[in-house]
Amino acid sequence: MVDGRLFLLFLAAATLLAITPGPGIFYVLSRSLAGGRREGYLSAAGTFAGGLVHVLAAGVGISAILVASRTAFEILRYGGAAYLIFLGIGMIRTRDTSVETVRGRVKGNRVFQQGILTEVLNPKTALFFLSFLPQFVNPKLPGVTVQFLLLGLVSVTLNTIADFIVVALSVPLGVRLRSNTRLRRNQRMISGAAMIGLGAFALLGDARSK
């Protein structure tokens, strides 16, 4: 089982990150605008599958680290917290990121495969899971690997739900994201601040002491 208090914090942070315009949402949106909603849904399904690959890989790695050394786990956790702060600063600095449109239609199976590869081959996704999820794993509870996998599944699912909403609203949302710079900027600044706050929370206080 997961730590209930940490899970509520995780759910709030993961939801905020899922709805924040970023590379994943822009990729799904661009596929929807280029090839229609079917391609959009297939690309979102592909990124979901790719995300699960990272969760499984990171879960096995975290488990191995914890078995080897509790100190190593703490080093990873605090290193991850510092990386989250770095990501948050990057979000704020790139708050004016624009929507890039991928042109041309692609066959359905290729869209799905492309979505998987886009996520699996993105090293930033692996680094994100290795830095984000350990903040909410309580090593004092049994089943650390199970905790990690459950949190990862929830995170990937939230991202995919957000992607599906983007696909369903692809045309009006695409127009709005293109034209409303202030909306993009504010969302990325809020999410960046949340990432910095989460990293600071892990660095300055022991979230597992209670």
N, C-alpha and C positions, 0 to 999 in steps of 0.2 A: 504493500500500500504506500501511497505517497503522503507526505506531510500536508495536512489540510490547510494550514495557514500559508505555507509556501505555495501550495497549489492555487489558492485564490490570487496571490500576488502574480504568479506565473500566468494565470488565465487573463488577468487584466493586461499584463505586458504583452503577451502573445497576441491578444486580440487587437491591441493598438498597432502593433507591428504589422499584423496581417492586412489591415485596412489602409496602411500607409503606401502611397504610390512609390514604387521602387522598380528595380530592374525586372523582377518577376511579373508584377502587374503590367508593366509596360510591354513586356514580351507577349503576354497573353492578349492584351488589348490590341497590339499591332497585328497579331495573327488573326484576330477577329475582324479587324477593319480590312485586312487584305483578303481574307478568304471566307468571311462569313462566320456565323456563330458556331457552326459545326466544327470548323477548324479551331475556333477559340476553345470550345469544350475539350477537344482532343488534346490540344496543347496543355491545357490546365491539368488534364488527367495524366499527361506525360510528366509534367513537373512534380505532380503528387508522387508518382512512382519513383522518380529520381530522388525526391526528398527522403522517401523511405529508405533508399539505399544508404544515404548519408546517416540517417538515424541509426540503422543497424550497425554500420561500421563504427560510428562514434560510440554506440552503446557497448560493443565488444571491447573497444579500446579503453573506455572509462572503467569498465569492470576489471580489465587486466591491470590498469594502473592502481586501482584501489586495492586489489589483491596483493600487488607487489609492495605498496607502501601508502599508508595514510598521509604521510608527509607529501609524497608526490601528488596525491589527489588534491591536497590543499594548495600546492604550488600551481597546479593546473587551474584550480578554481579562481585563485587570485590573479593569475595571468589572464584568464578569461575575462575577469572583471575589468582589468585594464584594457583589454581588447574591446570590450563593449563601450567603454568610454571613448576609445579611439573611433569606433564606428559611429557613435553618437555625434562626435565632433564632425566627422565626415558627412553625416546627413545634413547637419546645419550648414556646412560649407557648400554643399551641393544642392541647396534648397531650390535652386532655379533650374534643376534638371528638366529637360524637355522630353516630350513623347517622341520616340523614334519609330517610324512606321516601317515595317518589313513588307516589301512589295512582292506581289506574285502569289498565286495560289499553289498549294502543295497537296499531294494526295494524302488522304486521311491517315493511312498507316505511317507515312513518313512524318506527318505532323506529330503524331503520338511519339514516335521514336526520337524525333528532334527535341521534343519537350523533355524526354528522359535524359538525353545526352546533354542538353543545355544545363540541366540541374546537376547531373552526376559529375560532369567535367568542370563544374564551377568550384574552384578551391575555396572561394569565399563562403560558400554554403557549408562546407565541411568545418571551416574555422568558426562559423557562426554557431553551429550546433555544439561544437566543443567548448565554446565560451559561454553560450547562453544557458543551455540546459543544466550544466552542473550547478548553477546558482540555486536551483530549486530541488536538487537531489539531497536527501537527508541520509548521510552515510550511517547514522545511528539506527536507522530502521532497516529491517531485513529486505533483501531483494533489491539491491541498488540497480542492477541491470534492468530489472522489471520497471522500476521507477523511471529510469532514463527512457526506456522504450515507450512507456505510456505517455510521458511528457512530450517526447518527440512525435508520437502519433497524433496527439492533440494539436501540436504546433503545425504540423504539415496539413492536418485536416482543416484548421482555421484558415491557413493560407489558401487552400484549394476552394473553400467556401467563398472567400473573398474574390478569388479568380473567377468562379462561376457567376458571381454577381456582376463582375466587370464584363463578362461575356454577354450576359443577358441585357446589360445596359450599354453595350459597346458603342453604339453610334452616338447617343447623347452624351455619354461619359467622355468619349474621345474628343468631342467638340469642346466640352467644358474644360478638360484637362489641358487642351491646347490653348484655349483662350483665357482661362482664369489662372494666371501666374500666381496671384495672391493665395488662392486655395492650395496649390501645390506647395508653395513656400511655407505656409502656416502648418500644414500637416507634417511636412518633413522636419520643421523646427520642433514641433511638439514631440514627435517620435524621437528625434535626436536628443532632446532634453530628457525624455524618459529613459533612453539607453544610458545616458551619462549618470542619471540618478540611480539606475539599477546597478551600474558598475561601482558607483560610490558607496551604495548600500552594502555591497559585498566586501569592498575594501576596508570600510570604516567600522563595520559591525558584523558580529558573527550571527548570521541568520539562523544557525542551527543550535544555538546555545540554550534555547527554551523548548 
